Amino acid sequence: MVKLAVGTFEVDLRPQAEPDSAAGTTLGRMSIDKQFRGDLEGSSKGQMLTAMTNVDGSAGYVALERVTGTLHGRQGSFIFQHSGIMSRGEQRLTITVVPDSGSDELAGIMGVFQLDIVDGQHLYTFEYTLPEEA
């Protein structure tokens, strides 16, 4: 059965290396630190790779982050994989749980995470499934 978790999160992105620029494209690397509130209570740590072009509104990023906390009362951790593309302002973002990355009471978790930024606040909707409890 698909479950729905909603809430907010705060994110802290920090550059990890001097950006590498060549031929109009800049490659970068950042650390990710998040605090989740709501149906998912916890934190995450991860790494992001970015590519910024010289065309306004065109860029890409990939990231992996380990989320640790409590999801609807179940404790454990799992990994999100991000893939984001922005083409001249049009955005496509996919954030999914890496298969078999769940631990403890979140073992077997699968799902898709969506974010929205409203008035500067990060909101999330997380549709997920877990194996049925015995």
Number of C-alpha atoms within 10 A of each C-alpha: 8 10 11 15 15 17 16 19 18 13 14 11 14 13 14 13 11 9 15 11 13 9 7 9 15 15 18 18 21 18 18 19 18 18 18 23 17 16 18 25 19 19 20 20 17 18 18 21 16 18 18 18 18 11 12 11 15 16 21 19 18 18 19 22 22 21 24 22 19 20 17 13 11 12 17 17 22 23 23 22 19 18 15 15 19 16 14 11 12 9 13 11 16 15 20 20 23 19 15 13 16 21 15 11 17 22 17 17 20 21 18 17 20 14 17 12 10 8 6 7 11 15 18 21 17 20 16 17 16 16 12 7 5 3
